[in-house]
Amino acid sequence: MKFARVGVALAVAAIVVSACGGSGGGSGKTIKIGISLPLSGSALASAGPARDGALLAIKEFKLDGYTIETVVLDHAVNGVHDPQQGAKDMTTFVGTDGVVGVVGPFNSSIAKVQIPISNEAGLLQCSPANTNPDLTKGDAGVQLRAKNPTKINYVRVATTDDIQGPAVAQYGYTTLGLKKVAIIDDTETYGKGIADAFAAEWTKLGGTVVGREGAPKGTTDYTAILTKFKDAAPDAVFYGGVTATGGGLVRKQMPQAGLDKLAYLGGDGIQDGPGTPENAGSFINIAGPAAANSYSSVAAIAEYPGKSDFEASTRPPTASPPARTPPRATPAPR
C-alpha cells in the first residue's frame, strides 16, 4: 500500500499549498486538513495505510508560522464504507471552522455523494484512490458539480477504471492466456464500473464472458452464484468491488463450488496489503489458502523519484484514532 501513501502525500501538499495561496483560509495561523476514509472493520485494511500516509505527509510538511491540525472522520458502518455517513462527514467538514481541504474519500460511491457538497461550498478535496470515470468525466461529472459549475474543487491522484479495467483484461487474456471468464460485481459505483470496463475490453480482445452476476455489499454466501458459474466452465472469475464488499469472501468460497483451481482477477479494490495478524481485514487474510492464483491491479505508478527515501520514512507513522473523537492537533514541523 505504499503507493497509496504517495497519493495522499501529494494530496496533502496540494491542499496545503492551495490554502496558503489564498483559495481557502485557515483560522488565524491554524490550518485544518480533513481526512475522510472508512477506518473500521474490514475497510481499515485498505484505507488505514492511506490515513497513515496523510498523517505522515502533514507531519513532514514544513510551513513556517502555521500549525496544521487534522480532523479524521470514519465513514465505515459495520466495516464497510457507507455513503450516507460519508455525506454527513463532508457536511461536518464544510461546517468546521478552519478546514481548508479534505484528503479522501477512498471509495467512488462515497465520492459520488461528497462531491456535490464540497463543490457547493468550494472546499478543496483530493482523493488518493477514487477511480470511477464518472466522478470527473462527461455529463455525469458535470452533474456532480451542478451547484457550483465554475469551481473545480475535486481532484484525484489515481488513474480511472476506463484504463484500469482494460489493463486487467489485457493481463488476463494476453499474459495469463485465459479465454473464458465469469464476473461478479458488488453493484456499487466502483465495482460495477470496473467490471463493465473489464468486460468490454475482454470481449474486444476475443475472450468470452460466460456469466455475470451482481451481489450487493452485505452478501455473505456466494456459493449459488459460483455453482452456476462452474457449469459454464470459466477459466477465471473477475470480481468488481473491494475486499470489504465481498472480494475476499468470493475467493474463499470458490473451493466449495469446485473452482479453487481457477485464476481470480480484480482491480485495486482487492489490493490491500499483507496477510499479517494486524491486517485482519485484508484480502489475503479473508480468502485464506484460496488466495493463491489471485491477481489485482494497482491504479498508480510503480516507480517514482525518491522512492527509497520515501519508503524509509514510512516505518510506520503514528496514526490518529479513527473518527468521531475530537480531532487531534498535529503541529507542522519548524
C-alpha positions in Angstrom: 0.0 0.0 0.0 3.0 2.3 -0.2 1.7 3.7 -3.5 -1.5 4.8 -1.8 0.7 6.7 0.7 2.4 8.5 -2.2 -1.0 9.6 -3.4 -2.1 11.1 -0.1 1.3 12.8 0.3 0.6 14.6 -3.0 -2.9 15.3 -1.9 -1.9 16.9 1.4 0.7 19.0 -0.3 -1.8 20.2 -2.9 -4.3 21.1 -0.3 -1.9 23.0 2.0 -0.3 24.9 -0.8 -3.7 25.9 -2.2 -4.9 27.0 1.2 -1.9 29.2 1.8 -2.1 30.6 -1.7 -5.4 32.3 -0.9 -8.0 29.9 -2.3 -9.0 29.0 1.2 -8.3 30.5 4.6 -7.3 28.9 7.9 -8.5 30.3 11.2 -5.7 32.7 12.0 -2.4 30.8 11.9 -4.1 27.4 12.1 -4.9 25.2 9.1 -7.1 22.2 9.4 -7.0 19.3 7.0 -9.8 16.8 6.9 -9.2 13.1 6.3 -12.3 11.2 5.1 -11.8 7.4 4.9 -13.5 4.2 6.0 -11.4 3.3 9.1 -13.1 0.4 10.9 -13.7 -3.2 10.3 -12.6 -4.9 7.1 -12.4 -1.5 5.4 -9.4 -0.5 7.6 -7.1 -2.9 5.7 -7.4 -0.7 2.6 -7.9 2.7 4.0 -5.6 2.6 7.0 -2.4 3.0 5.0 -3.9 6.0 3.2 -4.7 7.6 6.5 -1.2 6.9 7.8 0.2 8.4 4.6 -1.8 11.5 5.0 -0.8 11.9 8.7 2.9 11.4 7.7 2.6 14.0 4.9 1.1 16.5 7.3 3.7 15.8 9.9 6.6 16.3 7.5 5.1 19.3 5.7 7.1 22.5 6.6 5.1 25.7 6.8 6.7 28.4 9.0 4.3 30.3 11.2 1.4 27.8 10.8 0.0 25.0 12.9 -1.7 22.2 10.9 -4.4 20.2 12.6 -6.1 17.0 11.3 -9.8 16.2 11.5 -10.1 12.5 10.9 -13.6 11.0 10.3 -14.6 7.4 9.7 -17.5 6.7 7.3 -17.5 2.9 7.7 -20.6 1.3 9.1 -20.4 -2.3 10.1 -16.9 -2.5 8.5 -18.0 -1.2 5.1 -17.9 2.3 3.6 -21.3 3.9 3.9 -22.5 6.7 1.5 -25.0 8.2 4.0 -22.3 8.6 6.6 -19.8 9.8 4.0 -22.2 12.7 3.1 -22.7 13.6 6.8 -18.9 13.7 7.3 -18.5 16.1 4.3 -21.2 18.3 5.8 -19.2 18.3 9.0 -16.0 19.3 7.3 -17.8 22.1 5.4 -19.2 23.4 8.7 -16.0 23.2 10.7 -14.1 26.5 11.1 -10.6 26.4 9.6 -10.9 23.3 7.4 -9.3 24.2 4.1 -9.3 20.9 2.3 -10.1 17.2 2.6 -8.0 14.1 1.8 -10.4 11.4 0.6 -12.6 9.6 0.1 -11.3 6.1 -0.7 -14.3 4.7 -2.4 -16.0 6.1 -5.5 -19.5 5.6 -4.2 -18.6 7.9 -1.3 -17.1 10.5 -3.7 -20.4 10.5 -5.6 -22.3 11.8 -2.6 -19.5 14.0 -1.2 -18.5 16.0 -4.3 -21.8 17.9 -4.6 -21.4 19.0 -1.0 -17.8 20.0 -1.2 -18.3 21.6 -4.6 -21.2 23.8 -3.5 -19.0 25.0 -0.5 -15.9 25.5 -2.6 -13.9 23.1 -0.3 -10.8 21.6 -1.9 -11.0 17.8 -2.0 -8.3 15.3 -3.2 -8.7 11.6 -3.3 -5.8 9.1 -3.2 -7.9 6.2 -4.6 -11.1 7.1 -6.4 -11.1 5.5 -9.9 -14.6 5.7 -11.3 -14.5 7.8 -14.5 -18.0 9.4 -13.9 -16.7 11.4 -11.0 -14.9 13.8 -13.3 -15.7 12.8 -16.9 -18.6 13.5 -19.2 -22.1 14.6 -18.3 -22.1 12.6 -15.1 -19.1 14.6 -13.8 -20.7 17.8 -14.8 -23.9 16.9 -12.9 -22.0 16.3 -9.6 -20.9 20.0 -9.8 -24.3 21.5 -10.8 -24.5 23.8 -7.8 -21.1 25.5 -8.4 -20.1 24.5 -12.0 -17.3 27.0 -12.4 -15.5 25.7 -9.3 -13.1 22.8 -9.9 -12.6 21.7 -6.3 -12.1 17.9 -6.6 -9.0 16.1 -7.9 -7.6 12.7 -7.6 -4.1 11.1 -7.9 -5.2 7.6 -9.1 -5.9 6.6 -12.7 -9.5 5.8 -13.7 -11.3 2.5 -14.4 -11.6 3.1 -18.1 -7.8 2.5 -18.0 -7.5 0.1 -15.0 -10.3 -2.3 -16.1 -8.9 -2.9 -19.6 -5.4 -3.3 -18.2 -6.6 -6.3 -16.0 -8.4 -7.8 -19.1 -5.3 -7.4 -21.2 -3.1 -9.1 -18.5 -5.6 -12.0 -18.0 -6.1 -12.6 -21.7 -2.7 -12.0 -23.1 -0.3 -12.7 -20.3 -2.1 -15.5 -18.4 -3.7 -16.9 -21.6 -7.3 -17.0 -20.1 -10.2 -17.1 -22.6 -13.4 -17.5 -20.6 -14.3 -15.5 -17.5 -17.2 -15.2 -15.2 -17.9 -11.9 -13.4 -19.3 -10.9 -10.1 -19.7 -7.2 -9.1 -20.9 -5.6 -5.9 -23.4 -3.3 -7.8 -21.6 -0.2 -6.4 -20.1 2.8 -8.3 -16.6 1.4 -8.3 -17.4 -2.3 -8.5 -19.9 -2.2 -11.4 -17.9 0.4 -13.2 -14.6 -1.5 -13.3 -16.5 -4.8 -14.1 -18.1 -3.0 -17.1 -14.8 -1.7 -18.3 -13.1 -5.1 -17.8 -15.9 -7.0 -19.7 -15.9 -4.6 -22.6 -12.1 -5.0 -23.1 -12.3 -8.8 -22.5 -14.8 -9.3 -25.4 -12.9 -6.8 -27.6 -9.8 -9.0 -27.2 -11.7 -12.1 -28.2 -12.5 -13.5 -24.8 -15.9 -14.8 -23.7 -17.9 -13.7 -20.6 -19.7 -16.9 -19.7 -21.7 -15.5 -16.8 -22.2 -12.3 -14.8 -24.0 -11.6 -11.5 -24.4 -8.6 -9.2 -24.2 -9.3 -5.5 -24.6 -6.2 -3.3 -22.4 -5.5 -0.2 -23.7 -7.4 2.8 -23.9 -10.7 0.8 -22.2 -13.5 2.8 -23.0 -16.6 0.7 -21.8 -16.7 -2.9 -22.0 -20.5 -3.4 -25.1 -20.4 -5.5 -23.6 -17.9 -7.9 -20.3 -19.8 -8.0 -22.0 -23.1 -8.6 -23.9 -21.6 -11.6 -20.5 -20.4 -12.9 -19.0 -23.8 -12.6 -21.5 -25.2 -15.2 -20.2 -22.6 -17.7 -16.6 -23.8 -17.3 -14.8 -20.5 -17.0 -11.0 -20.1 -16.9 -11.2 -17.4 -14.3 -13.5 -15.3 -12.1 -13.3 -11.5 -12.1 -14.6 -9.6 -9.1 -15.6 -6.0 -9.4 -15.6 -4.4 -5.9 -13.4 -4.2 -2.8 -12.4 -6.7 -0.2 -14.9 -5.4 2.3 -17.9 -5.7 -0.1 -17.2 -9.4 -0.9 -13.9 -9.6 -2.8 -12.3 -11.8 -0.1 -15.3 -14.0 0.6 -15.9 -14.8 -3.1 -12.4 -16.1 -3.4 -12.7 -18.0 -0.1 -15.9 -19.8 -1.2 -14.7 -20.7 -4.7 -13.3 -24.1 -3.5 -16.8 -25.0 -2.2 -18.0 -24.8 -5.7 -15.1 -26.7 -7.2 -13.5 -23.6 -8.6 -10.4 -23.5 -6.5 -8.0 -24.1 -9.4 -9.2 -21.1 -11.3 -7.4 -17.7 -11.6 -9.1 -14.8 -9.7 -8.9 -11.3 -11.1 -9.7 -7.9 -9.7 -8.9 -4.3 -9.6 -7.2 -2.3 -6.8 -10.2 -2.9 -4.6 -8.7 -6.2 -3.5 -5.1 -4.9 -3.2 -5.0 -4.2 0.5 -1.7 -5.4 1.9 -0.2 -8.5 3.5 -1.9 -11.2 5.5 -0.4 -10.2 8.8 -2.4 -10.5 12.1 -2.8 -6.7 12.4 -4.2 -6.6 8.9 -7.1 -8.9 9.6 -9.5 -7.5 7.1 -7.1 -7.9 4.1 -8.0 -9.9 1.0 -5.2 -12.4 1.8 -6.4 -13.0 5.4 -10.1 -13.3 4.4 -9.5 -15.6 1.4 -7.0 -17.7 3.3 -5.4 -20.6 1.4 -7.7 -19.9 -1.5 -6.0 -16.6 -2.2 -3.4 -18.3 -4.3 -3.5 -17.6 -8.0 -5.2 -14.2 -7.5 -4.3 -11.1 -9.4 -5.1 -7.4 -8.9 -4.1 -4.1 -10.5 -2.9 -1.0 -8.7 -4.1 2.3 -10.1 -0.7 4.0 -9.5 2.8 4.1 -10.8 5.4 1.6 -9.5 8.5 3.8 -9.9 8.9 7.5 -8.9 11.7 9.9 -7.9 12.9 9.4 -4.3 11.1 6.1 -3.9 13.7 4.5 -1.5 13.8 7.6 0.7 10.0 7.7 0.9 9.8 4.1 1.8 12.3 4.5 4.6 10.1 7.3 6.1 7.1 5.0 6.4 8.1 2.7 9.2 5.2 3.3 10.1 3.8 6.7 11.1 1.7 7.0 14.2 -2.0 7.1 13.2 -4.6 9.2 14.9 -7.7 7.3 16.2 -10.4 6.8 13.6 -13.4 9.1 13.5 -15.8 10.6 16.0 -13.5 11.6 18.7 -12.3 15.2 19.0 -9.7 15.9 16.3 -6.0 15.7 17.3 -3.7 18.6 16.5 -0.6 17.7 14.6 1.8 20.7 14.7 3.7 21.4 11.5 7.5 20.9 11.8 9.5 24.0 12.3 
